[in-house]
Amino acid sequence: MDEIIGISASAAGGGLFGLLGTTLGRVAGFFEKRQSIAHEERRWQHETALAELQQKTAMQAAKTAMDQAHVDGSWEGLSASLAAQAAIGDSYKWVNAIRSLTRPSLTLLLWGIATLIWFSADSAAQANIVETATFAATAATLWWFGDRAATTFRAP
């Protein structure tokens, strides 16, 4: 009978140790899986942050390219305008005199209109008109006297 009790105790002890080993393996697997999930979450956060940085970089590059295209277009327009002005050539003196006075006269007229609107503006709706007239007068003045001064005012 001692043998049966010994065998039963051995079987029960082996079963308990087997069950304990399985339980410890499951607990270790649980912590390992939790660590693996945390690692994946950190990796996904890193990939998301990297994708956001790449998107911001692409947007900045597109904005820079658009700004550069705008500047290039402005310079091309100015070059074409100056080339068209140079291609006109000389004519009769009175024609050249009228042609030379047309833009400055229009610029002075535009400043006169802007001044008239400025002093007569009294409502918020007219403020937009004043801003537009001032912009147009400033642009015309800088265009005429700024860019064309070297070709227009020559020493006789």
DSSP file with accessible surface (Angstrom, degrees, kcal/mol):
  #  RESIDUE AA STRUCTURE BP1 BP2  ACC     N-H-->O    O-->H-N    N-H-->O    O-->H-N    TCO  KAPPA ALPHA  PHI   PSI    X-CA   Y-CA   Z-CA
    1    1 A M     >        0   0  166      0, 0.0     4,-2.5     0, 0.0     5,-0.2   0.000 360.0 360.0 360.0 -32.0    0.0    0.0    0.0
    2    2 A D  H  >  +     0   0  138      1,-0.2     4,-2.6     2,-0.2     5,-0.2   0.841 360.0  54.3 -61.2 -32.9    2.9    2.3    0.6
    3    3 A E  H  > S+     0   0  156      2,-0.2     4,-2.9     1,-0.2    -1,-0.2   0.909 107.8  47.8 -68.5 -40.3    3.8    1.8   -3.0
    4    4 A I  H  > S+     0   0  108      2,-0.2     4,-2.9     1,-0.2     5,-0.2   0.924 113.3  48.0 -67.5 -40.3    0.4    2.9   -4.2
    5    5 A I  H  X S+     0   0  100     -4,-2.5     4,-2.8     2,-0.2     5,-0.2   0.926 113.2  48.9 -66.5 -38.9    0.4    5.9   -1.9
    6    6 A G  H  X S+     0   0   33     -4,-2.6     4,-2.5     2,-0.2    -2,-0.2   0.922 113.4  45.6 -65.6 -43.3    3.9    6.7   -3.2
    7    7 A I  H  X S+     0   0  116     -4,-2.9     4,-2.8     2,-0.2     5,-0.2   0.927 114.7  48.5 -66.6 -41.7    2.9    6.3   -6.8
    8    8 A S  H  X S+     0   0   67     -4,-2.9     4,-3.0    -5,-0.2     5,-0.2   0.919 112.8  47.9 -64.6 -41.9   -0.3    8.4   -6.2
    9    9 A A  H  X S+     0   0   61     -4,-2.8     4,-3.0    -5,-0.2     5,-0.2   0.912 112.5  49.0 -66.0 -39.4    1.7   11.1   -4.4
   10   10 A S  H  X S+     0   0   86     -4,-2.5     4,-2.9    -5,-0.2     5,-0.2   0.925 113.1  47.1 -64.8 -42.8    4.3   11.1   -7.3
   11   11 A A  H  X S+     0   0   66     -4,-2.8     4,-2.6     2,-0.2    -2,-0.2   0.929 115.2  45.7 -64.7 -42.8    1.5   11.4   -9.8
   12   12 A A  H  X S+     0   0   57     -4,-3.0     4,-2.8    -5,-0.2    -2,-0.2   0.928 114.8  47.5 -67.1 -42.3   -0.3   14.1   -7.9
   13   13 A G  H  X S+     0   0   26     -4,-3.0     4,-2.9    -5,-0.2     5,-0.2   0.930 113.2  48.0 -64.4 -42.8    3.0   16.0   -7.3
   14   14 A G  H  X S+     0   0   45     -4,-2.9     4,-2.7    -5,-0.2    -2,-0.2   0.915 112.6  49.5 -63.2 -40.1    4.0   15.6  -11.0
   15   15 A G  H  X S+     0   0   44     -4,-2.6     4,-2.9    -5,-0.2    -2,-0.2   0.919 111.9  47.9 -65.0 -41.7    0.5   16.8  -12.0
   16   16 A L  H  X S+     0   0  118     -4,-2.8     4,-3.0     2,-0.2    -2,-0.2   0.929 113.7  46.3 -65.8 -44.4    0.8   19.8   -9.7
   17   17 A F  H  X S+     0   0  157     -4,-2.9     4,-2.8     2,-0.2    -2,-0.2   0.902 113.7  49.8 -64.9 -36.5    4.2   20.7  -11.0
   18   18 A G  H  X S+     0   0   38     -4,-2.7     4,-2.5    -5,-0.2    -2,-0.2   0.926 113.2  46.0 -64.4 -43.5    3.0   20.3  -14.5
   19   19 A L  H  X S+     0   0  110     -4,-2.9     4,-2.7     2,-0.2    -2,-0.2   0.918 113.2  50.0 -65.5 -41.1    0.0   22.5  -13.8
   20   20 A L  H  X S+     0   0   93     -4,-3.0     4,-2.9     2,-0.2     5,-0.2   0.914 111.1  49.2 -63.5 -42.0    2.2   25.0  -12.1
   21   21 A G  H  X S+     0   0   41     -4,-2.8     4,-2.5     2,-0.2    -2,-0.2   0.911 111.8  48.5 -63.1 -42.1    4.6   25.0  -15.1
   22   22 A T  H  X S+     0   0   83     -4,-2.5     4,-2.6     2,-0.2    -2,-0.2   0.927 112.5  48.9 -64.0 -42.1    1.7   25.5  -17.5
   23   23 A T  H  X S+     0   0   69     -4,-2.7     4,-2.6     2,-0.2    -2,-0.2   0.933 112.0  47.7 -64.3 -45.3    0.4   28.3  -15.4
   24   24 A L  H  X S+     0   0  105     -4,-2.9     4,-2.8     1,-0.2    -1,-0.2   0.899 111.5  51.6 -63.1 -37.3    3.8   30.0  -15.2
   25   25 A G  H  X S+     0   0   45     -4,-2.5     4,-2.6    -5,-0.2    -2,-0.2   0.911 111.0  47.6 -64.0 -41.4    4.2   29.6  -19.0
   26   26 A R  H  X S+     0   0  189     -4,-2.6     4,-2.4     2,-0.2    -2,-0.2   0.912 112.6  48.5 -65.9 -42.5    0.8   31.2  -19.5
   27   27 A V  H  X S+     0   0   66     -4,-2.6     4,-2.2     2,-0.2     5,-0.2   0.940 113.2  47.2 -63.7 -44.1    1.6   34.1  -17.2
   28   28 A A  H  X S+     0   0   57     -4,-2.8     4,-2.5     1,-0.2    -2,-0.2   0.908 111.8  51.7 -63.1 -39.2    4.9   34.6  -18.9
   29   29 A G  H  X S+     0   0   33     -4,-2.6     4,-2.7    -5,-0.2    -1,-0.2   0.883 107.2  53.6 -63.6 -37.7    3.2   34.4  -22.3
   30   30 A F  H  X S+     0   0  122     -4,-2.4     4,-2.4     2,-0.2    -2,-0.2   0.944 112.0  43.0 -62.0 -48.1    0.7   37.0  -21.1
   31   31 A F  H  X S+     0   0  100     -4,-2.2     4,-2.4     2,-0.2    -2,-0.2   0.885 114.0  51.9 -66.3 -36.1    3.5   39.5  -20.1
   32   32 A E  H  X S+     0   0  139     -4,-2.5     4,-2.4    -5,-0.2    -2,-0.2   0.927 111.0  47.1 -65.1 -43.1    5.4   38.7  -23.3
   33   33 A K  H  X S+     0   0  131     -4,-2.7     4,-2.7     2,-0.2    -2,-0.2   0.907 111.4  51.4 -65.3 -41.5    2.3   39.4  -25.5
   34   34 A R  H  X S+     0   0  144     -4,-2.4     4,-2.4     2,-0.2    -2,-0.2   0.915 111.3  47.7 -62.0 -40.7    1.6   42.6  -23.5
   35   35 A Q  H  X S+     0   0  138     -4,-2.4     4,-2.4     2,-0.2    -2,-0.2   0.905 111.3  51.0 -66.3 -39.6    5.2   43.7  -24.2
   36   36 A S  H  X S+     0   0   55     -4,-2.4     4,-2.3     2,-0.2    -2,-0.2   0.915 110.6  48.7 -64.1 -41.6    4.9   42.8  -27.9
   37   37 A I  H  X S+     0   0   83     -4,-2.7     4,-2.6     2,-0.2    -2,-0.2   0.924 110.8  50.4 -65.2 -42.2    1.6   44.8  -28.2
   38   38 A A  H  X S+     0   0   33     -4,-2.4     4,-2.3     1,-0.2    -2,-0.2   0.913 110.3  50.8 -62.1 -39.7    3.3   47.8  -26.4
   39   39 A H  H  X S+     0   0   96     -4,-2.4     4,-2.4     1,-0.2    -2,-0.2   0.924 110.5  48.6 -63.5 -43.6    6.2   47.5  -28.9
   40   40 A E  H  X S+     0   0   53     -4,-2.3     4,-2.8     2,-0.2    -2,-0.2   0.898 109.8  52.2 -63.3 -41.1    3.8   47.5  -31.9
   41   41 A E  H  X S+     0   0  102     -4,-2.6     4,-2.4     2,-0.2    -1,-0.2   0.924 110.3  47.8 -62.1 -43.2    2.0   50.5  -30.5
   42   42 A R  H  X S+     0   0  142     -4,-2.3     4,-2.3     2,-0.2    -2,-0.2   0.903 112.1  50.5 -63.5 -39.1    5.2   52.4  -30.2
   43   43 A R  H  X S+     0   0  103     -4,-2.4     4,-2.7     2,-0.2    -2,-0.2   0.927 110.8  48.3 -64.4 -42.3    6.2   51.4  -33.7
   44   44 A W  H  X S+     0   0  137     -4,-2.8     4,-2.6     2,-0.2    -2,-0.2   0.900 110.7  51.1 -65.5 -39.9    2.9   52.5  -35.1
   45   45 A Q  H  X S+     0   0  129     -4,-2.4     4,-2.6     2,-0.2    -1,-0.2   0.917 111.3  48.5 -62.5 -41.2    3.2   55.9  -33.3
   46   46 A H  H  X S+     0   0  127     -4,-2.3     4,-2.6     2,-0.2    -2,-0.2   0.930 112.2  48.0 -64.5 -43.7    6.6   56.3  -34.8
   47   47 A E  H  X S+     0   0   95     -4,-2.7     4,-2.5     2,-0.2    -2,-0.2   0.890 111.9  50.3 -64.9 -37.5    5.4   55.4  -38.3
   48   48 A T  H  X S+     0   0   76     -4,-2.6     4,-2.4     2,-0.2    -2,-0.2   0.934 111.6  47.4 -65.0 -44.9    2.5   57.9  -37.8
   49   49 A A  H  X S+     0   0   47     -4,-2.6     4,-2.4     2,-0.2    -2,-0.2   0.910 112.4  50.2 -63.2 -40.0    4.8   60.7  -36.7
   50   50 A L  H  X S+     0   0   79     -4,-2.6     4,-2.5     2,-0.2    -2,-0.2   0.926 110.2  49.6 -64.5 -42.4    7.1   59.9  -39.6
   51   51 A A  H  X S+     0   0   52     -4,-2.5     4,-2.4     1,-0.2    -2,-0.2   0.900 110.5  50.7 -63.6 -39.5    4.2   60.0  -42.1
   52   52 A E  H  X S+     0   0  104     -4,-2.4     4,-2.6     2,-0.2    -1,-0.2   0.915 110.9  48.7 -64.3 -42.1    3.1   63.3  -40.7
   53   53 A L  H  X S+     0   0  103     -4,-2.4     4,-2.5     2,-0.2    -2,-0.2   0.906 111.3  49.8 -63.7 -40.8    6.6   64.8  -41.0
   54   54 A Q  H  X S+     0   0  121     -4,-2.5     4,-2.5     2,-0.2    -2,-0.2   0.906 111.1  49.6 -64.5 -38.3    6.8   63.5  -44.6
   55   55 A Q  H  X S+     0   0  124     -4,-2.4     4,-2.6     2,-0.2    -2,-0.2   0.926 111.4  48.2 -65.8 -44.0    3.4   65.1  -45.4
   56   56 A K  H  X S+     0   0  139     -4,-2.6     4,-2.5     2,-0.2    -2,-0.2   0.907 112.1  50.1 -62.5 -40.4    4.5   68.4  -43.9
   57   57 A T  H  X S+     0   0   95     -4,-2.5     4,-2.5     2,-0.2    -2,-0.2   0.922 111.2  48.3 -63.7 -43.3    7.7   68.3  -45.8
   58   58 A A  H  X S+     0   0   61     -4,-2.5     4,-2.4     2,-0.2    -2,-0.2   0.906 111.9  49.5 -64.6 -39.9    5.8   67.6  -49.1
   59   59 A M  H  X S+     0   0  119     -4,-2.6     4,-2.5     2,-0.2    -2,-0.2   0.916 111.9  48.2 -65.5 -41.1    3.4   70.4  -48.4
   60   60 A Q  H  X S+     0   0  113     -4,-2.5     4,-2.6     2,-0.2    -2,-0.2   0.905 111.5  50.2 -65.7 -40.2    6.3   72.8  -47.7
   61   61 A A  H  X S+     0   0   59     -4,-2.5     4,-2.5     2,-0.2    -2,-0.2   0.914 111.3  48.7 -64.4 -40.3    8.0   71.7  -50.8
   62   62 A A  H  X S+     0   0   61     -4,-2.4     4,-2.5     2,-0.2    -2,-0.2   0.912 112.1  48.7 -65.8 -41.1    4.8   72.2  -52.9
   63   63 A K  H  X S+     0   0  101     -4,-2.5     4,-2.8     2,-0.2    -2,-0.2   0.923 111.7  49.4 -64.8 -41.8    4.3   75.7  -51.3
   64   64 A T  H  X S+     0   0   74     -4,-2.6     4,-2.5     1,-0.2    -2,-0.2   0.917 111.6  48.8 -63.4 -42.7    7.9   76.6  -52.1
   65   65 A A  H  X S+     0   0   62     -4,-2.5     4,-2.5     2,-0.2    -1,-0.2   0.902 111.8  49.3 -63.8 -39.4    7.6   75.4  -55.7
   66   66 A M  H  X S+     0   0  127     -4,-2.5     4,-2.2     2,-0.2    -2,-0.2   0.922 111.4  48.6 -66.9 -41.8    4.3   77.4  -56.0
   67   67 A D  H  X S+     0   0   74     -4,-2.8     4,-2.4     2,-0.2    -2,-0.2   0.913 112.0  49.5 -62.7 -41.3    6.0   80.6  -54.6
   68   68 A Q  H  X S+     0   0  103     -4,-2.5     4,-2.9     1,-0.2    -2,-0.2   0.907 109.6  51.1 -65.5 -40.1    8.9   80.1  -57.0
   69   69 A A  H  X S+     0   0   60     -4,-2.5     4,-2.6     2,-0.2    -1,-0.2   0.895 109.7  51.2 -63.4 -37.7    6.6   79.7  -59.9
   70   70 A H  H  X S+     0   0  136     -4,-2.2     4,-2.2     2,-0.2    -2,-0.2   0.931 112.2  45.4 -64.2 -45.4    4.8   82.9  -58.9
   71   71 A V  H  X S+     0   0   63     -4,-2.4     4,-2.4     2,-0.2     5,-0.2   0.928 113.3  49.9 -64.3 -44.4    8.1   84.8  -58.7
   72   72 A D  H  X S+     0   0   70     -4,-2.9     4,-2.4     1,-0.2    -2,-0.2   0.916 110.7  50.2 -60.8 -41.5    9.3   83.3  -62.1
   73   73 A G  H  X S+     0   0   37     -4,-2.6     4,-2.4     1,-0.2    -1,-0.2   0.893 109.0  51.9 -64.1 -38.7    6.0   84.3  -63.7
   74   74 A S  H  X S+     0   0   66     -4,-2.2     4,-2.3     2,-0.2    -1,-0.2   0.928 111.6  45.9 -63.4 -44.6    6.2   87.8  -62.4
   75   75 A W  H  X S+     0   0  160     -4,-2.4     4,-2.6     2,-0.2    -2,-0.2   0.890 111.9  51.6 -67.4 -36.9    9.7   88.2  -63.8
   76   76 A E  H  X S+     0   0  138     -4,-2.4     4,-2.5    -5,-0.2    -2,-0.2   0.906 110.2  49.7 -65.4 -39.5    8.7   86.7  -67.1
   77   77 A G  H  X S+     0   0   41     -4,-2.4     4,-2.3     2,-0.2    -2,-0.2   0.917 111.9  47.9 -64.2 -42.4    5.8   89.2  -67.3
   78   78 A L  H  X S+     0   0   27     -4,-2.3     4,-2.7     2,-0.2     5,-0.2   0.932 112.2  49.3 -63.9 -43.8    8.0   92.1  -66.6
   79   79 A S  H  X S+     0   0   72     -4,-2.6     4,-2.5     1,-0.2    -2,-0.2   0.917 111.8  48.5 -62.5 -42.7   10.6   90.9  -69.1
   80   80 A A  H  X S+     0   0   63     -4,-2.5     4,-2.4     2,-0.2    -1,-0.2   0.904 111.9  49.8 -64.7 -39.9    7.9   90.5  -71.8
   81   81 A S  H  X S+     0   0   35     -4,-2.3     4,-2.2     2,-0.2    -2,-0.2   0.926 112.4  46.4 -65.2 -43.6    6.5   94.0  -71.0
   82   82 A L  H  X S+     0   0   64     -4,-2.7     4,-2.4     2,-0.2    -2,-0.2   0.889 112.2  51.0 -66.9 -37.5    9.9   95.6  -71.2
   83   83 A A  H  X S+     0   0   61     -4,-2.5     4,-1.6    -5,-0.2    -2,-0.2   0.908 110.2  49.8 -65.8 -38.8   10.6   93.8  -74.5
   84   84 A A  H  X S+     0   0   62     -4,-2.4     4,-0.5     2,-0.2    -2,-0.2   0.902 111.0  49.6 -65.8 -39.6    7.3   94.9  -75.9
   85   85 A Q  H >< S+     0   0   53     -4,-2.2     3,-1.0     1,-0.2     4,-0.5   0.913 111.5  48.5 -64.6 -41.1    8.1   98.5  -74.9
   86   86 A A  H 3< S+     0   0   82     -4,-2.4     3,-0.4     1,-0.2    -1,-0.2   0.800 105.1  59.9 -70.4 -26.9   11.5   98.3  -76.5
   87   87 A A  H 3< S+     0   0   83     -4,-1.6    -1,-0.2     1,-0.2    -2,-0.2   0.615  84.3  80.9 -78.0 -10.0   10.1   96.9  -79.7
   88   88 A I  S << S-     0   0   85     -3,-1.0    -1,-0.2    -4,-0.5    -2,-0.1   0.923  79.1-167.1 -66.2 -43.0    7.8   99.9  -80.4
   89   89 A G        -     0   0   38     -4,-0.5     2,-0.2    -3,-0.4    -1,-0.1  -0.081  26.9 -51.2  81.0 174.1   10.6  102.0  -81.9
   90   90 A D        +     0   0  136      1,-0.0     2,-0.2     5,-0.0     3,-0.1  -0.527  53.6 164.6 -87.8 154.0   10.8  105.7  -82.6
   91   91 A S        -     0   0   60      1,-0.3    -1,-0.0    -2,-0.2    -2,-0.0  -0.548  53.1 -25.2-139.4-153.3    8.2  107.7  -84.6
   92   92 A Y     >  -     0   0  165     -2,-0.2     4,-2.5     1,-0.1    -1,-0.3  -0.276  64.6-114.5 -60.6 154.3    7.4  111.4  -85.1
   93   93 A K  H  > S+     0   0  188      1,-0.2     4,-2.4     2,-0.2     5,-0.2   0.889 116.3  50.2 -61.9 -40.5    8.5  113.6  -82.1
   94   94 A W  H  > S+     0   0  170      2,-0.2     4,-2.3     1,-0.2    -1,-0.2   0.876 110.4  50.3 -69.3 -32.3    4.9  114.5  -81.2
   95   95 A V  H  > S+     0   0   36      2,-0.2     4,-2.8     1,-0.2    -2,-0.2   0.934 112.0  47.5 -67.4 -44.3    3.9  110.8  -81.2
   96   96 A N  H  X S+     0   0   33     -4,-2.5     4,-2.4     2,-0.2    -2,-0.2   0.887 111.5  51.9 -62.6 -37.7    6.9  110.0  -79.0
   97   97 A A  H  X S+     0   0   49     -4,-2.4     4,-1.6    -5,-0.2    -2,-0.2   0.931 112.1  44.4 -66.2 -44.6    6.0  112.9  -76.7
   98   98 A I  H  X S+     0   0   97     -4,-2.3     4,-1.4     2,-0.2    -2,-0.2   0.931 114.3  49.9 -64.6 -42.6    2.3  111.8  -76.3
   99   99 A R  H  X S+     0   0   78     -4,-2.8     4,-0.7     1,-0.2     3,-0.3   0.904 111.1  49.6 -62.6 -38.8    3.4  108.2  -75.8
  100  100 A S  H  < S+     0   0   59     -4,-2.4    -1,-0.2     1,-0.2    -2,-0.2   0.804 115.1  43.7 -70.3 -29.2    5.9  109.3  -73.2
  101  101 A L  H  X S+     0   0  109     -4,-1.6     4,-2.2    -3,-0.1     5,-0.2   0.599  94.5  80.9 -92.5 -10.8    3.3  111.3  -71.3
  102  102 A T  H  X S+     0   0   65     -4,-1.4     4,-2.7    -3,-0.3     5,-0.2   0.964  95.5  40.0 -63.2 -54.3    0.4  108.8  -71.5
  103  103 A R  H  X S+     0   0   88     -4,-0.7     4,-2.5     2,-0.2    -1,-0.2   0.928 116.9  47.9 -67.1 -44.8    1.4  106.6  -68.6
  104  104 A P  H  > S+     0   0   19      0, 0.0     4,-2.6     0, 0.0    -1,-0.2   0.917 113.3  50.0 -61.6 -36.8    2.6  109.4  -66.2
  105  105 A S  H  X S+     0   0   64     -4,-2.2     4,-2.5     2,-0.2    -2,-0.2   0.929 111.5  47.6 -65.5 -42.7   -0.7  111.3  -67.0
  106  106 A L  H  X S+     0   0  105     -4,-2.7     4,-2.6    -5,-0.2    -1,-0.2   0.889 111.3  52.1 -64.7 -35.8   -2.8  108.2  -66.3
  107  107 A T  H  X S+     0   0    8     -4,-2.5     4,-2.4     2,-0.2    -2,-0.2   0.938 110.9  46.0 -66.3 -45.2   -0.8  107.6  -63.1
  108  108 A L  H  X S+     0   0  124     -4,-2.6     4,-2.3     1,-0.2    -2,-0.2   0.905 112.6  51.3 -63.8 -40.0   -1.4  111.2  -61.9
  109  109 A L  H  X S+     0   0  105     -4,-2.5     4,-2.5     2,-0.2    -2,-0.2   0.921 109.0  50.9 -62.0 -41.7   -5.1  110.9  -62.8
  110  110 A L  H  X S+     0   0   49     -4,-2.6     4,-2.6     1,-0.2    -2,-0.2   0.912 110.0  49.4 -64.2 -39.6   -5.3  107.6  -60.8
  111  111 A W  H  X S+     0   0   87     -4,-2.4     4,-2.5     2,-0.2    -1,-0.2   0.884 109.8  52.6 -66.0 -36.0   -3.8  109.4  -57.8
  112  112 A G  H  X S+     0   0   39     -4,-2.3     4,-2.6     2,-0.2    -2,-0.2   0.926 110.2  47.2 -63.9 -42.2   -6.3  112.2  -58.2
  113  113 A I  H  X S+     0   0   77     -4,-2.5     4,-2.7     2,-0.2     5,-0.2   0.925 112.1  50.2 -64.5 -43.2   -9.1  109.7  -58.2
  114  114 A A  H  X S+     0   0    5     -4,-2.6     4,-2.4     1,-0.2    -2,-0.2   0.909 112.1  47.8 -61.9 -40.7   -7.7  107.9  -55.2
  115  115 A T  H  X S+     0   0   66     -4,-2.5     4,-2.3     2,-0.2     5,-0.2   0.922 111.4  50.3 -66.3 -43.4   -7.4  111.3  -53.4
  116  116 A L  H  X S+     0   0  125     -4,-2.6     4,-1.5     1,-0.2    -2,-0.2   0.928 113.6  45.0 -60.6 -44.6  -10.9  112.3  -54.3
  117  117 A I  H  X S+     0   0   39     -4,-2.7     4,-1.4     1,-0.2    -1,-0.2   0.898 110.0  56.9 -66.1 -39.1  -12.3  109.0  -53.1
  118  118 A W  H  < S+     0   0  161     -4,-2.4     3,-0.3    -5,-0.2    -2,-0.2   0.929 111.4  40.9 -58.0 -46.9  -10.2  109.2  -49.9
  119  119 A F  H  < S+     0   0  158     -4,-2.3    -1,-0.2     1,-0.2    -2,-0.2   0.748 118.9  45.5 -77.8 -21.9  -11.7  112.6  -48.9
  120  120 A S  H  < S+     0   0   71     -4,-1.5     2,-0.3    -5,-0.2    -1,-0.2   0.549  85.6 109.3 -97.7  -5.4  -15.2  111.7  -49.8
  121  121 A A     <  +     0   0   35     -4,-1.4     3,-0.1    -3,-0.3    -4,-0.0  -0.518  26.7 151.2 -74.1 130.5  -15.3  108.2  -48.2
  122  122 A D        +     0   0  143     -2,-0.3     2,-0.3     1,-0.0    -1,-0.1   0.398  50.7  62.3-137.7  -2.2  -17.5  108.1  -45.2
  123  123 A S  S  > S-     0   0   56      1,-0.1     4,-0.9     0, 0.0     3,-0.3  -0.829  81.4-113.3-125.5 167.0  -18.8  104.5  -44.9
  124  124 A A  H  > S+     0   0   92     -2,-0.3     4,-0.8     1,-0.2     3,-0.3   0.819 114.7  58.9 -67.0 -30.8  -17.3  101.1  -44.4
  125  125 A A  H  > S+     0   0   78      1,-0.2     4,-0.7     2,-0.2     3,-0.4   0.871 104.7  49.9 -67.3 -34.7  -18.4  100.0  -47.9
  126  126 A Q  H  > S+     0   0   66     -3,-0.3     4,-2.3     1,-0.2    -1,-0.2   0.710  94.5  74.1 -77.1 -18.2  -16.3  102.9  -49.5
  127  127 A A  H  X S+     0   0   41     -4,-0.9     4,-2.5    -3,-0.3    -1,-0.2   0.889  94.1  52.8 -62.0 -35.9  -13.3  101.9  -47.5
  128  128 A N  H  X S+     0   0  101     -4,-0.8     4,-2.2    -3,-0.4    -1,-0.2   0.897 108.6  49.7 -65.7 -39.0  -12.8   98.9  -49.8
  129  129 A I  H  X S+     0   0   91     -4,-0.7     4,-2.7     2,-0.2     5,-0.2   0.908 109.9  51.3 -66.0 -40.2  -12.9  101.2  -52.8
  130  130 A V  H  X S+     0   0   11     -4,-2.3     4,-2.6     2,-0.2     5,-0.2   0.933 110.2  49.2 -62.1 -44.4  -10.3  103.5  -51.1
  131  131 A E  H  X S+     0   0  132     -4,-2.5     4,-2.4     1,-0.2    -2,-0.2   0.920 112.8  47.5 -62.1 -42.4   -8.0  100.5  -50.5
  132  132 A T  H  X S+     0   0   83     -4,-2.2     4,-2.6     2,-0.2    -2,-0.2   0.921 113.0  47.5 -66.2 -43.8   -8.4   99.4  -54.1
  133  133 A A  H  X S+     0   0   13     -4,-2.7     4,-2.6     2,-0.2     5,-0.2   0.901 112.4  49.6 -65.3 -39.9   -7.8  102.8  -55.6
  134  134 A T  H  X S+     0   0   52     -4,-2.6     4,-2.6    -5,-0.2     5,-0.2   0.920 111.2  49.8 -65.2 -41.8   -4.7  103.3  -53.3
  135  135 A F  H  X S+     0   0  150     -4,-2.4     4,-2.8    -5,-0.2     5,-0.2   0.942 112.5  47.0 -60.2 -47.2   -3.4   99.9  -54.4
  136  136 A A  H  X S+     0   0   36     -4,-2.6     4,-2.6     1,-0.2     5,-0.2   0.916 113.2  48.2 -63.6 -42.3   -3.8  100.7  -58.1
  137  137 A A  H  X S+     0   0    0     -4,-2.6     4,-2.3     2,-0.2    -1,-0.2   0.919 113.6  46.8 -65.9 -42.4   -2.3  104.1  -57.8
  138  138 A T  H  X S+     0   0   56     -4,-2.6     4,-2.7    -5,-0.2     5,-0.3   0.929 113.2  48.8 -64.6 -44.5    0.7  102.8  -55.9
  139  139 A A  H  X S+     0   0   46     -4,-2.8     4,-2.5    -5,-0.2     5,-0.2   0.926 112.6  48.1 -62.4 -43.3    1.2   99.9  -58.3
  140  140 A A  H  X S+     0   0   27     -4,-2.6     4,-2.7    -5,-0.2     5,-0.3   0.917 112.5  49.1 -64.3 -41.3    1.0  102.3  -61.3
  141  141 A T  H  X>S+     0   0   36     -4,-2.3     4,-2.6    -5,-0.2     5,-0.6   0.951 114.7  43.1 -64.1 -48.1    3.5  104.7  -59.7
  142  142 A L  I  X>S+     0   0  113     -4,-2.7     5,-1.1     3,-0.2     4,-1.1   0.869 115.0  50.9 -68.0 -34.6    6.0  102.1  -58.9
  143  143 A W  I  X>S+     0   0   84     -4,-2.5     5,-0.7    -5,-0.3     4,-0.7   0.955 119.2  35.2 -65.9 -47.4    5.6  100.4  -62.3
  144  144 A W  I  X5S+     0   0    7     -4,-2.7     4,-0.8    -5,-0.2    -2,-0.2   0.976 130.4  27.9 -74.2 -54.3    6.1  103.6  -64.2
  145  145 A F  I  <5S+     0   0   89     -4,-2.6    -3,-0.2    -5,-0.3     4,-0.2   0.734 125.7  45.2 -85.3 -21.0    8.6  105.4  -62.2
  146  146 A G  I  <<S+     0   0   50     -4,-1.1     4,-0.2    -5,-0.6    -3,-0.2   0.942 124.0  24.3 -85.8 -53.8   10.4  102.4  -60.7
  147  147 A D  I  <<S+     0   0   78     -5,-1.1     3,-0.2    -4,-0.7     4,-0.2   0.782 127.9  40.8 -85.9 -27.8   10.9  100.0  -63.5
  148  148 A R  S  X<S+     0   0    2     -4,-0.8     4,-2.1    -5,-0.7     3,-0.3   0.412  82.1  98.0-106.1   3.2   10.8  102.3  -66.5
  149  149 A A  H  > S+     0   0   36      1,-0.2     4,-1.7     2,-0.2    -1,-0.2   0.893  81.6  54.5 -61.6 -37.8   12.9  105.2  -65.3
  150  150 A A  H  4 S+     0   0   93     -4,-0.2    -1,-0.2    -3,-0.2    -2,-0.1   0.872 117.3  34.8 -68.0 -32.8   16.1  104.0  -66.9
  151  151 A T  H  4 S+     0   0   70     -3,-0.3     3,-0.2    -4,-0.2    -1,-0.2   0.731 120.0  47.9 -93.3 -21.6   14.5  103.8  -70.4
  152  152 A T  H  < S+     0   0   34     -4,-2.1     2,-1.3     1,-0.2    -3,-0.2   0.926 105.5  52.0 -87.4 -47.3   12.1  106.7  -70.2
  153  153 A F  S  < S+     0   0  128     -4,-1.7     2,-0.3    -5,-0.3    -1,-0.2  -0.636  72.6 164.0 -98.3  81.2   14.2  109.6  -68.9
  154  154 A R        -     0   0  177     -2,-1.3    -3,-0.1    -3,-0.2    -4,-0.0  -0.708  43.4-108.7 -95.5 148.0   17.2  109.7  -71.1
  155  155 A A              0   0   95     -2,-0.3    -1,-0.0     1,-0.1    -2,-0.0  -0.550 360.0 360.0 -71.2 136.7   19.6  112.6  -71.4
  156  156 A P              0   0  179      0, 0.0    -1,-0.1     0, 0.0     0, 0.0  -0.172 360.0 360.0 -70.7 360.0   19.1  114.4  -74.7
